[in-house]
Amino acid sequence: MEYNVSGGGKSDLYGVEPASYYLRNGLNQLQFVLPLALTFPLIGPIISQFPVVRDGATRIFVAVSPAFVWFAAITLLPHKEERFLYVVYPLITLAAAVMLAYTKHILTSMHIPKSLVNMGLLVFLFGTCMLAVSRTLALTVHYGAPMQLFRHLPAGRAGDGSSSPRIYVCMGSEWYRYPSSFFLPGPEYRLQFVKSGFDGLLPRPFEESTNGTMAAPKQFNDMNREEPENYWAEPSRCDYFVTMSLDGSWIDSGLIRQSAEEPQWQEIKSIPFVDGSKSPALTRALFIPTLSYRKNYWARIVLLQTG
């Protein structure tokens, strides 16, 4: 809280986004739901004066108001992340649902045929559901490769992990796509970061012997400053390497040099992955059958094994 909000830290070292960031990301994730919810502070007080929706209006305003306070507060911060918006997603959807219910009550009270109102409501809900499904498929098909790839690591050797030989999975420039250690198939597996072009602060494995989350490892800092100890000093011992392939070339080929004297690396799994910087906004954000495959620029996330 102190680091990110009250000015005790330099969270802007981790990236700065414009004020429109949460609007753009909210539309990306919630589609029609967000604009409907954002009309609540403007139109809700007016609509609530109608007798048909007056009962309970105050309780609803109190319930959803924290969403807009939070939305405004995090928009003022220079460093923005989509995860900061997660905490009010339920309230945003509640505000949208209330606005939809209010609108239905008002339209029917204006003697518009109930069947017509219900038809419009169903069209809106169907469109919202289709966009939500499309977005979910986009996240899975376009960007799910890192999580899928780690499932292709072979099952760990028998043992409790302490007596078994270590199996090292390495990452270079794609370090930030590492999903979680839960995706490593056994306790003997260890992830290692190999020095690449990144010059900021890298994550570090959880250290059970130093009081876990109570510890303050010396390899961390609050200035996003590079700490050499977070890189692995023995990249020649990597058993597997996760990288990206662009146009048939591994982007980390310089980190995994091959020669006649060194073990050769072989691809054991390759999964398509959308390069967002080279793909149109619509087809990369939503999965559109045929069009997404044709319009998007597809790279590949690759799992290599030393031979």
Backbone as numpy.savetxt, mean C-alpha at the origin, in Angstrom:
# Nx Ny Nz CAx CAy CAz Cx Cy Cz
3.69 10.33 17.48 2.86 11.53 17.48 3.72 12.78 17.48
4.72 12.81 18.39 5.59 13.98 18.47 6.39 14.15 17.20
6.88 13.04 16.65 7.73 13.12 15.46 6.95 13.60 14.24
5.76 13.05 14.03 5.01 13.33 12.80 4.10 14.54 12.88
3.57 14.86 14.07 2.51 15.87 14.16 2.96 17.15 14.84
3.54 17.03 16.03 3.78 18.23 16.82 5.10 18.93 16.51
5.83 18.43 15.51 7.05 19.13 15.10 8.31 18.66 15.76
8.24 17.55 16.50 9.44 17.06 17.18 10.40 16.35 16.26
9.98 16.03 15.04 10.84 15.30 14.12 10.81 15.89 12.74
11.50 15.22 11.84 11.61 15.69 10.46 10.97 14.67 9.53
9.67 14.47 9.68 9.00 13.46 8.86 9.05 13.81 7.39
9.25 15.11 7.06 9.31 15.49 5.65 10.55 14.94 4.96
11.50 14.40 5.74 12.66 13.75 5.13 12.25 12.50 4.35
11.08 11.97 4.65 10.61 10.74 4.02 9.66 11.02 2.86
9.61 12.26 2.41 8.79 12.62 1.25 7.76 13.67 1.58
7.50 14.55 0.63 6.53 15.62 0.78 5.55 15.54 -0.38
4.27 15.67 -0.08 3.23 15.59 -1.11 2.36 16.85 -1.06
1.71 17.22 -2.19 0.84 18.39 -2.21 -0.45 18.16 -1.44
-1.21 19.22 -1.23 -2.45 19.14 -0.45 -3.48 18.22 -1.09
-3.38 18.02 -2.39 -4.36 17.17 -3.09 -4.09 15.68 -2.93
-3.04 15.32 -2.22 -2.61 13.92 -2.13 -3.72 13.00 -1.62
-4.35 13.37 -0.50 -5.36 12.50 0.09 -6.64 12.46 -0.73
-6.93 13.54 -1.44 -8.08 13.51 -2.33 -7.84 12.53 -3.48
-6.65 12.59 -4.06 -6.33 11.69 -5.17 -6.31 10.24 -4.72
-5.68 9.99 -3.58 -5.61 8.61 -3.09 -6.97 8.12 -2.60
-7.74 9.02 -2.00 -9.07 8.63 -1.56 -9.97 8.26 -2.72
-9.90 9.04 -3.80 -10.68 8.70 -5.00 -10.22 7.38 -5.60
-8.92 7.13 -5.52 -8.37 5.89 -6.05 -8.90 4.68 -5.30
-9.03 4.82 -3.98 -9.44 3.67 -3.16 -10.94 3.59 -2.96
-11.62 4.74 -2.86 -13.04 4.74 -2.51 -13.96 5.12 -3.67
-13.40 5.62 -4.75 -14.16 6.01 -5.95 -15.34 6.92 -5.59
-16.57 6.55 -5.96 -17.75 7.40 -5.75 -18.03 7.68 -4.28
-17.55 6.81 -3.40 -17.86 6.95 -1.98 -17.27 8.24 -1.41
-16.05 8.61 -1.81 -15.40 9.78 -1.23 -16.14 11.08 -1.56
-16.41 11.40 -2.84 -17.13 12.66 -3.10 -18.50 12.71 -2.43
-19.16 11.56 -2.33 -20.45 11.54 -1.65 -20.28 11.88 -0.17
-19.24 11.33 0.45 -18.99 11.61 1.87 -18.59 13.06 2.09
-17.79 13.62 1.17 -17.31 14.99 1.34 -18.42 16.03 1.20
-19.56 15.65 0.63 -20.68 16.58 0.57 -21.42 16.66 1.90
-21.12 15.76 2.81 -21.85 15.69 4.08 -21.75 16.99 4.88
-20.53 17.58 5.11 -20.47 18.81 5.91 -21.17 19.99 5.24
-21.29 19.96 3.91 -21.89 21.08 3.19 -23.41 20.95 3.07
-23.85 19.76 2.69 -25.27 19.56 2.39 -26.01 18.91 3.56
-25.29 18.14 4.36 -25.92 17.43 5.46 -26.74 18.33 6.39
-26.17 19.47 6.87 -26.95 20.35 7.76 -28.23 20.88 7.13
-28.19 21.10 5.81 -29.39 21.60 5.13 -30.44 20.50 5.04
-30.00 19.33 4.59 -30.93 18.21 4.43 -31.54 17.80 5.77
-30.75 17.90 6.84 -31.23 17.44 8.15 -32.40 18.27 8.67
-32.67 19.42 8.06 -33.80 20.23 8.48 -35.13 19.67 7.98
-35.06 18.78 6.99 -36.30 18.17 6.52 -36.85 17.24 7.60
-38.12 17.31 7.86 -38.70 16.47 8.93 -38.41 14.99 8.75
-38.35 14.53 7.51 -38.20 13.11 7.27 -36.86 12.56 7.74
-35.85 13.43 7.88 -34.53 12.96 8.32 -34.05 13.67 9.57
-34.91 14.46 10.20 -34.47 15.27 11.35 -34.09 14.40 12.54
-34.85 13.36 12.79 -34.59 12.50 13.94 -33.23 11.83 13.83
-32.42 11.98 14.85 -31.11 11.33 14.88 -30.02 12.08 14.14
-30.32 13.23 13.53 -29.32 13.95 12.73 -28.14 14.39 13.59
-28.42 14.88 14.81 -27.34 15.35 15.67 -26.38 14.23 16.01
-26.90 13.06 16.33 -26.04 11.92 16.66 -25.17 11.53 15.47
-25.73 11.61 14.28 -24.97 11.25 13.09 -23.85 12.25 12.84
-24.14 13.55 13.03 -23.11 14.57 12.85 -21.95 14.36 13.82
-22.29 14.06 15.06 -21.26 13.82 16.08 -20.43 12.60 15.71
-21.10 11.58 15.18 -20.41 10.32 14.87 -19.40 10.48 13.74
-19.74 11.24 12.69 -18.88 11.30 11.51 -17.94 12.50 11.50
-18.16 13.48 12.38 -17.33 14.70 12.35 -15.83 14.43 12.54
-15.41 13.43 13.36 -13.96 13.20 13.49 -13.27 12.89 12.16
-13.99 12.31 11.21 -13.38 11.99 9.92 -12.89 13.25 9.22
-13.68 14.31 9.26 -13.33 15.54 8.55 -12.27 16.34 9.31
-12.31 16.26 10.64 -11.25 16.89 11.43 -9.91 16.23 11.14
-9.92 14.90 11.11 -8.70 14.14 10.83 -8.20 14.40 9.40
-9.12 14.39 8.46 -8.79 14.62 7.05 -8.10 15.97 6.90
-8.64 17.01 7.53 -8.04 18.35 7.44 -6.67 18.39 8.12
-6.56 17.73 9.27 -5.30 17.77 10.04 -4.16 17.11 9.28
-4.40 15.92 8.72 -3.30 15.23 8.04 -2.98 15.88 6.69
-3.95 16.59 6.12 -3.67 17.31 4.87 -2.69 18.44 5.11
-2.70 19.03 6.29 -1.80 20.14 6.61 -0.35 19.67 6.81
-0.16 18.40 7.10 1.20 17.88 7.30 1.92 17.74 5.97
3.18 18.15 5.87 3.90 18.03 4.60 4.15 16.58 4.18
4.44 15.69 5.16 4.66 14.28 4.85 3.33 13.55 4.88
2.98 12.91 3.79 1.68 12.26 3.68 1.86 10.81 3.26
1.06 9.95 3.87 1.03 8.54 3.52 -0.41 8.07 3.53
-0.74 7.16 2.64 -2.11 6.69 2.55 -2.56 6.01 3.84
-1.63 5.38 4.54 -2.00 4.67 5.77 -2.55 5.61 6.83
-2.19 6.91 6.75 -2.73 7.86 7.72 -4.24 8.04 7.54
-4.75 7.70 6.37 -6.17 7.85 6.08 -6.99 6.63 6.51
-6.30 5.51 6.74 -7.01 4.27 7.04 -7.92 4.40 8.26
-7.49 5.16 9.26 -8.21 5.19 10.53 -9.61 5.79 10.39
-9.84 6.58 9.35 -11.17 7.19 9.20 -11.94 6.63 8.01
-11.42 5.59 7.36 -12.18 4.97 6.28 -13.58 4.53 6.72
-13.73 3.91 7.91 -15.10 3.53 8.32 -16.03 4.73 8.45
-15.51 5.85 8.98 -16.36 7.03 9.16 -16.68 7.68 7.81
-15.73 7.61 6.87 -15.99 8.16 5.53 -17.11 7.37 4.85
-17.05 6.05 4.96 -18.11 5.23 4.35 -19.44 5.43 5.07
-19.39 5.68 6.39 -20.63 5.97 7.12 -21.25 7.28 6.63
-20.42 8.31 6.45 -20.93 9.59 5.96 -21.55 9.44 4.57
-20.92 8.64 3.72 -21.47 8.41 2.38 -22.80 7.68 2.46
-22.89 6.68 3.34 -24.14 5.92 3.49 -25.26 6.82 3.99
-24.93 7.70 4.95 -25.94 8.62 5.48 -26.44 9.56 4.38
-25.52 10.10 3.58 -25.91 10.99 2.50 -26.79 10.28 1.49
-26.48 9.03 1.21 -27.29 8.26 0.28 -28.70 8.04 0.84
-28.76 7.73 2.15 -30.07 7.52 2.78 -30.87 8.82 2.83
-30.18 9.93 3.17 -30.84 11.23 3.19 -31.43 11.56 1.82
-30.61 11.36 0.80 -31.05 11.68 -0.56 -32.28 10.87 -0.96
-32.26 9.60 -0.60 -33.42 8.75 -0.92 -34.68 9.26 -0.23
-34.57 9.60 1.05 -35.74 10.09 1.80 -36.27 11.39 1.21
-35.35 12.30 0.87 -35.79 13.59 0.33 -36.47 13.42 -1.02
-35.91 12.61 -1.88 -36.48 12.42 -3.22 -37.86 11.78 -3.14
-38.02 10.80 -2.26 -39.34 10.17 -2.14 -40.36 11.13 -1.52
-39.88 12.03 -0.61 -40.81 13.01 -0.02 -41.23 14.07 -1.02
-40.48 14.19 -2.12 -40.82 15.14 -3.18 -41.74 14.51 -4.23
-42.28 13.35 -3.88 -43.26 12.64 -4.72 -42.66 12.11 -6.03
-41.35 11.92 -6.04 -40.73 11.22 -7.16 -41.04 9.74 -6.97
-41.44 9.05 -8.03 -41.81 7.64 -7.88 -40.75 6.83 -7.14
-41.20 6.08 -6.16 -40.26 5.31 -5.34 -39.48 4.31 -6.18
-40.13 3.74 -7.19 -39.43 2.77 -8.04 -38.28 3.42 -8.79
-38.47 4.68 -9.21 -37.42 5.39 -9.93 -36.25 5.71 -9.00
-36.59 6.12 -7.77 -35.54 6.41 -6.77 -34.74 5.15 -6.46
-35.43 4.05 -6.27 -34.75 2.79 -5.96 -33.88 2.33 -7.13
-34.36 2.57 -8.35 -33.57 2.21 -9.52 -32.27 3.01 -9.57
-32.35 4.32 -9.32 -31.15 5.16 -9.29 -30.18 4.73 -8.21
-30.74 4.37 -7.06 -29.90 3.90 -5.95 -29.18 2.61 -6.32
-29.89 1.70 -6.96 -29.27 0.43 -7.36 -28.18 0.64 -8.40
-28.39 1.56 -9.34 -27.38 1.86 -10.35 -26.12 2.41 -9.68
-26.32 3.32 -8.73 -25.17 3.89 -8.00 -24.42 2.80 -7.24
-25.14 1.97 -6.51 -24.49 0.92 -5.73 -23.78 -0.10 -6.63
-24.41 -0.43 -7.75 -23.79 -1.38 -8.67 -22.49 -0.80 -9.24
-22.54 0.48 -9.65 -21.33 1.11 -10.19 -20.23 1.17 -9.16
-20.60 1.49 -7.90 -19.60 1.55 -6.83 -18.97 0.18 -6.59
-19.80 -0.86 -6.58 -19.29 -2.22 -6.37 -18.36 -2.65 -7.50
-18.72 -2.32 -8.74 -17.89 -2.69 -9.88 -16.53 -1.99 -9.83
-16.53 -0.73 -9.44 -15.27 0.00 -9.32 -14.42 -0.57 -8.19
-15.07 -0.95 -7.09 -14.33 -1.54 -5.97 -13.70 -2.87 -6.37
-14.44 -3.69 -7.10 -13.90 -4.97 -7.58 -12.74 -4.72 -8.54
-12.90 -3.74 -9.42 -11.84 -3.42 -10.38 -10.57 -2.96 -9.67
-10.74 -2.15 -8.61 -9.58 -1.67 -7.86 -8.90 -2.83 -7.12
-9.69 -3.70 -6.53 -9.13 -4.86 -5.83 -8.35 -5.76 -6.79
-8.92 -5.98 -7.97 -8.22 -6.80 -8.96 -6.94 -6.11 -9.42
-6.96 -4.78 -9.55 -5.75 -4.06 -9.96 -4.63 -4.26 -8.94
-4.97 -4.16 -7.66 -3.95 -4.35 -6.62 -3.39 -5.76 -6.66
-4.25 -6.73 -6.98 -3.81 -8.13 -7.00 -3.05 -8.46 -8.27
-3.61 -8.09 -9.43 -3.01 -8.46 -10.71 -1.82 -7.56 -11.06
-1.96 -6.26 -10.83 -0.91 -5.32 -11.23 0.27 -5.31 -10.25
-0.05 -5.39 -8.94 0.98 -5.13 -7.94 1.17 -6.24 -6.92
0.56 -7.39 -7.15 0.66 -8.48 -6.18 1.88 -9.36 -6.33
2.74 -9.07 -7.30 3.87 -9.94 -7.59 4.81 -10.17 -6.40
5.20 -9.14 -5.63 6.13 -9.41 -4.52 5.59 -10.42 -3.53
4.30 -10.32 -3.17 3.74 -11.28 -2.21 3.64 -12.67 -2.81
3.33 -12.74 -4.10 3.24 -14.04 -4.75 4.61 -14.69 -4.89
5.62 -13.86 -5.17 6.95 -14.39 -5.46 7.55 -15.13 -4.28
7.39 -14.58 -3.07 8.01 -15.21 -1.90 7.40 -16.57 -1.58
6.22 -16.83 -2.12 5.62 -18.15 -1.91 6.35 -19.24 -2.69
7.19 -18.84 -3.62 7.91 -19.82 -4.44 9.28 -20.16 -3.87
9.61 -19.62 -2.71 10.80 -20.09 -2.02 10.53 -21.50 -1.51
11.49 -22.38 -1.63 11.24 -23.76 -1.17 11.03 -23.81 0.33
10.27 -24.79 0.78 10.00 -24.95 2.20 11.31 -25.12 2.95
11.34 -24.60 4.17 12.56 -24.65 4.96 12.94 -26.06 5.34
14.20 -26.22 5.68 14.68 -27.54 6.12 14.11 -27.86 7.48
14.06 -29.16 7.78 13.52 -29.59 9.07 14.37 -29.03 10.20
13.74 -28.67 11.30 14.46 -28.12 12.44 13.76 -26.89 12.98
14.27 -26.35 14.08 13.63 -25.21 14.71 14.18 -23.88 14.21
15.11 -23.91 13.28 15.65 -22.68 12.73 16.95 -22.27 13.38
17.19 -22.67 14.63 18.41 -22.28 15.32 19.57 -23.20 14.97
19.25 -24.50 14.70 20.31 -25.46 14.39 20.45 -25.68 12.89
19.47 -25.22 12.10 19.53 -25.43 10.66 20.42 -24.36 10.01
21.10 -24.71 8.92 21.90 -23.70 8.22 21.02 -22.56 7.73
21.54 -21.36 7.82 20.79 -20.19 7.38 20.63 -20.18 5.86
19.47 -19.71 5.40 19.19 -19.53 3.98 18.97 -18.03 3.79
19.80 -17.40 2.97 19.77 -15.95 2.84 19.06 -15.52 1.56
18.02 -14.71 1.73 17.30 -14.10 0.61 17.71 -12.63 0.57
18.25 -12.19 -0.55 18.79 -10.84 -0.65 17.94 -9.96 -1.57
17.96 -8.67 -1.26 17.30 -7.68 -2.10 18.21 -6.47 -2.23
18.16 -5.81 -3.39 18.96 -4.63 -3.63 18.09 -3.40 -3.79
17.97 -2.92 -5.00 17.21 -1.70 -5.26 15.71 -1.87 -5.05
15.23 -3.12 -5.00 13.79 -3.38 -4.78 13.48 -3.65 -3.31
14.32 -3.20 -2.40 14.16 -3.49 -0.98 12.79 -3.07 -0.44
12.24 -1.98 -0.95 10.99 -1.44 -0.41 9.76 -2.24 -0.83
9.93 -3.21 -1.72 8.80 -4.06 -2.10 8.73 -5.33 -1.24
9.60 -5.46 -0.28 9.57 -6.64 0.59 8.29 -6.62 1.42
7.41 -7.62 1.30 6.11 -7.55 1.97 6.18 -7.73 3.48
6.84 -8.77 3.95 6.91 -9.05 5.39 7.65 -10.35 5.59
8.28 -10.49 6.76 8.96 -11.75 7.07 8.00 -12.92 7.21
6.70 -12.64 7.35 5.71 -13.71 7.38 5.68 -14.48 6.07
6.23 -13.90 5.00 6.23 -14.57 3.71 7.46 -15.45 3.52
8.40 -15.43 4.44 9.53 -16.36 4.38 9.04 -17.71 4.89
9.40 -18.80 4.22 8.77 -20.10 4.51 9.29 -20.82 5.73
10.32 -20.34 6.43 10.81 -21.06 7.59 11.69 -20.19 8.45
11.92 -20.59 9.70 12.72 -19.76 10.63 14.19 -19.66 10.27
14.67 -20.58 9.42 16.09 -20.51 9.03 16.33 -19.49 7.92
15.25 -18.97 7.31 15.40 -17.96 6.27 15.70 -16.61 6.90
16.59 -15.85 6.25 16.91 -14.50 6.68 16.95 -13.58 5.46
16.32 -12.41 5.61 16.38 -11.42 4.54 17.59 -10.53 4.77
18.30 -10.21 3.69 19.46 -9.32 3.78 19.37 -8.26 2.69
19.77 -7.03 3.04 19.78 -5.94 2.07 21.20 -5.74 1.56
21.32 -5.74 0.24 22.61 -5.53 -0.40 22.70 -4.08 -0.85
23.84 -3.47 -0.69 24.04 -2.07 -1.03 23.70 -1.82 -2.50
22.76 -0.87 -2.70 22.37 -0.49 -4.07 22.47 1.03 -4.16
21.65 1.65 -4.98 21.73 3.10 -5.14 21.02 3.87 -4.05
20.28 3.21 -3.17 19.53 3.89 -2.13 20.49 4.38 -1.04
20.29 5.63 -0.59 21.21 6.19 0.42 20.47 6.67 1.67
19.25 6.13 1.91 18.51 6.47 3.12 18.61 5.37 4.16
17.73 5.44 5.17 17.75 4.47 6.26 16.95 3.23 5.88
17.57 2.08 5.98 16.92 0.82 5.67 16.30 0.20 6.91
15.31 -0.70 6.74 14.80 -1.46 7.89 15.89 -2.39 8.43
15.59 -2.96 9.58 16.54 -3.88 10.20 15.76 -5.04 10.81
16.31 -6.26 10.77 15.60 -7.40 11.35 15.32 -7.20 12.84
14.23 -7.77 13.28 13.85 -7.73 14.69 14.90 -8.48 15.52
15.38 -7.87 16.58 16.42 -8.47 17.41 15.81 -8.97 18.72
15.63 -10.26 18.81 14.98 -10.85 19.98 15.83 -10.70 21.24
17.13 -10.61 21.08 18.01 -10.61 22.24 18.17 -9.24 22.88
17.56 -8.22 22.34 17.74 -6.87 22.88 16.41 -6.26 23.32
15.59 -7.05 23.99 14.30 -6.59 24.53 13.31 -6.19 23.45
13.52 -6.67 22.25 12.54 -6.49 21.18 12.14 -5.06 20.93
10.86 -4.77 21.04 10.36 -3.44 20.71 10.76 -2.37 21.73
11.28 -2.78 22.89 11.73 -1.80 23.88 13.12 -1.26 23.56
13.82 -1.93 22.64 15.20 -1.55 22.33 15.23 -0.37 21.37
16.33 0.36 21.40 16.58 1.45 20.46 17.90 1.16 19.76
17.89 0.32 18.72 19.15 -0.08 18.07 19.93 1.13 17.59
21.22 1.06 17.75 22.08 2.17 17.34 22.11 2.34 15.82
21.63 1.32 15.08 21.63 1.40 13.62 20.43 2.18 13.08
19.60 2.75 13.96 18.48 3.58 13.55 18.74 5.04 13.90
18.10 5.92 13.18 18.17 7.35 13.48 16.89 8.00 13.00
16.65 9.23 13.40 15.42 9.92 13.02 15.66 10.97 11.92
16.75 10.81 11.18 17.08 11.76 10.12 17.11 11.10 8.74
16.62 9.88 8.65 16.65 9.13 7.39 18.06 9.08 6.82
19.02 8.96 7.72 20.43 8.92 7.34 20.87 7.48 7.13
21.64 7.26 6.11 22.12 5.91 5.79 22.97 5.35 6.92
22.69 4.10 7.28 23.48 3.39 8.29 24.10 2.17 7.63
25.41 2.19 7.38 26.06 1.09 6.67 25.85 -0.28 7.29
25.66 -0.34 8.62 25.50 -1.64 9.28 24.21 -2.35 8.87
23.28 -1.61 8.28 22.02 -2.25 7.85 22.17 -2.97 6.51
23.30 -2.76 5.84 23.59 -3.54 4.63 24.34 -4.81 5.02
24.17 -5.83 4.22 24.87 -7.08 4.51 26.28 -7.01 3.98
27.20 -7.39 4.82 28.62 -7.30 4.44 29.08 -8.50 3.63
28.21 -9.52 3.47 28.62 -10.73 2.77 27.63 -11.10 1.66
27.46 -10.24 0.66 26.49 -10.54 -0.40 26.84 -11.78 -1.21
28.08 -12.21 -1.15 28.46 -13.43 -1.88 27.81 -14.67 -1.29
27.24 -14.57 -0.10 26.60 -15.71 0.55 25.10 -15.78 0.28
24.59 -14.89 -0.56 23.15 -14.92 -0.88 22.79 -16.25 -1.54
21.72 -16.87 -1.08 21.20 -18.08 -1.72 20.14 -17.73 -2.77
19.38 -16.67 -2.49 18.35 -16.20 -3.41 18.45 -14.69 -3.52
17.99 -14.19 -4.64 18.00 -12.74 -4.84 16.69 -12.33 -5.52
16.04 -11.29 -4.98 14.80 -10.77 -5.55 15.10 -9.45 -6.23
14.78 -9.35 -7.50 15.05 -8.14 -8.25 13.95 -7.92 -9.28
14.09 -6.88 -10.08 13.12 -6.60 -11.13 13.79 -6.74 -12.48
13.03 -7.25 -13.42 13.53 -7.39 -14.79 12.80 -6.40 -15.68
13.57 -5.55 -16.35 13.04 -4.58 -17.31 13.60 -4.91 -18.68
12.69 -5.20 -19.59 13.10 -5.53 -20.96 14.12 -6.66 -20.99
13.97 -7.63 -20.09 14.83 -8.80 -20.08 16.12 -8.65 -19.32
16.36 -7.48 -18.69 17.61 -7.26 -17.94 17.31 -7.07 -16.46
18.10 -7.69 -15.59 17.94 -7.52 -14.16 18.49 -6.16 -13.76
17.71 -5.39 -13.02 18.19 -4.05 -12.66 19.30 -4.10 -11.62
19.42 -5.23 -10.92 20.48 -5.39 -9.93 21.62 -6.26 -10.44
21.76 -6.34 -11.76 22.79 -7.22 -12.31 24.19 -6.83 -11.83
24.39 -5.54 -11.54 25.70 -5.11 -11.04 25.99 -5.60 -9.64
24.94 -5.94 -8.88 25.13 -6.43 -7.52 25.34 -7.94 -7.48
24.95 -8.61 -8.55 25.07 -10.07 -8.59 25.90 -10.46 -9.81
27.11 -9.91 -9.83 28.01 -10.12 -10.97 28.23 -11.61 -11.18
28.27 -11.97 -12.45 28.50 -13.36 -12.81 29.81 -13.49 -13.58
30.58 -14.48 -13.22 31.81 -14.77 -13.93 32.03 -16.27 -13.90
33.04 -16.71 -14.60 33.31 -18.15 -14.67 33.68 -18.70 -13.29
34.23 -17.85 -12.41 34.67 -18.32 -11.10 33.56 -18.25 -10.06
32.47 -17.52 -10.34 31.41 -17.35 -9.36 30.21 -18.22 -9.69
29.40 -18.56 -8.67 28.18 -19.32 -8.94 27.26 -18.54 -9.88
26.60 -19.25 -10.75 25.71 -18.62 -11.71 24.30 -18.47 -11.12
23.65 -17.37 -11.46 22.30 -17.13 -10.99 21.30 -17.54 -12.06
20.23 -18.16 -11.60 19.18 -18.62 -12.52 17.82 -18.15 -12.02
16.96 -17.78 -12.95 15.60 -17.40 -12.60 14.80 -18.66 -12.28
14.18 -18.68 -11.08 13.32 -19.82 -10.75 11.85 -19.41 -10.75
11.58 -18.08 -10.73 10.20 -17.62 -10.86 10.21 -16.16 -11.29
9.27 -15.84 -12.15 9.16 -14.47 -12.67 7.67 -14.14 -12.78
7.24 -13.03 -12.19 5.83 -12.66 -12.15 5.65 -11.24 -12.67
4.68 -11.01 -13.56 4.47 -9.67 -14.12 4.11 -8.64 -13.04
4.56 -7.42 -13.28 4.36 -6.32 -12.33 4.26 -5.03 -13.13
3.25 -4.21 -12.84 3.04 -2.97 -13.60 4.00 -1.89 -13.13
4.69 -1.29 -14.07 5.53 -0.12 -13.79 4.64 1.11 -13.89
4.26 1.65 -12.74 3.32 2.75 -12.69 3.82 4.01 -13.36
5.13 4.23 -13.34 5.68 5.46 -13.92 5.56 5.49 -15.44
5.34 4.33 -16.06 5.27 4.26 -17.51 3.89 3.83 -18.02
2.91 3.76 -17.12 1.58 3.27 -17.48 0.54 4.38 -17.29
-0.53 4.38 -18.10 -1.59 5.38 -17.95 -2.27 5.28 -16.58
-2.70 6.43 -16.06 -3.28 6.47 -14.72 -4.51 5.57 -14.59
-5.40 5.59 -15.57 -6.65 4.83 -15.46 -6.41 3.34 -15.44
-5.61 2.85 -16.39 -5.43 1.40 -16.51 -4.49 0.83 -15.45
-3.68 1.67 -14.81 -2.85 1.15 -13.72 -3.59 1.18 -12.39
-4.55 2.12 -12.24 -5.30 2.21 -10.98 -6.44 1.22 -10.93
-7.06 0.93 -12.08 -8.17 0.00 -12.15 -7.82 -1.13 -13.10
-8.34 -2.30 -12.80 -8.15 -3.43 -13.72 -9.28 -3.42 -14.73
-8.92 -3.20 -15.99 -9.87 -3.20 -17.09 -9.49 -4.34 -18.02
-10.30 -5.38 -18.11 -9.93 -6.54 -18.94 -9.45 -6.13 -20.32
-8.43 -6.76 -20.78 -7.80 -6.53 -22.08 -7.05 -5.21 -22.12
-7.73 -4.12 -21.75 -7.10 -2.80 -21.85 -5.92 -2.65 -20.90
-6.05 -3.18 -19.68 -4.96 -3.07 -18.71 -3.73 -3.83 -19.20
-3.93 -4.98 -19.82 -2.79 -5.74 -20.33 -2.15 -5.04 -21.53
-2.97 -4.37 -22.32 -2.47 -3.76 -23.55 -1.82 -2.39 -23.31
-2.39 -1.61 -22.40 -1.94 -0.24 -22.21 -0.82 -0.10 -21.18
-0.82 -0.95 -20.17 0.16 -0.82 -19.10 1.53 -1.31 -19.55
2.55 -0.75 -18.90 3.93 -1.21 -19.14 4.24 -2.27 -18.08
4.52 -3.47 -18.54 4.71 -4.60 -17.63 6.19 -4.92 -17.47
6.66 -4.82 -16.23 7.98 -5.35 -15.87 7.76 -6.72 -15.24
8.79 -7.27 -14.62 8.64 -8.57 -13.95 9.46 -8.55 -12.65
8.85 -9.07 -11.58 9.57 -9.30 -10.35 10.14 -10.73 -10.42
11.43 -10.84 -10.18 12.14 -12.09 -10.45 12.78 -12.64 -9.17
12.67 -13.97 -9.00 13.36 -14.66 -7.93 14.51 -15.45 -8.54
15.71 -15.13 -8.11 16.92 -15.79 -8.62 17.47 -16.74 -7.56
18.07 -17.81 -8.04 18.75 -18.76 -7.16 20.16 -19.00 -7.67
21.09 -19.02 -6.72 22.47 -19.26 -7.13 22.66 -20.73 -7.47
23.44 -21.00 -8.52 23.62 -22.38 -8.97 24.87 -23.02 -8.44
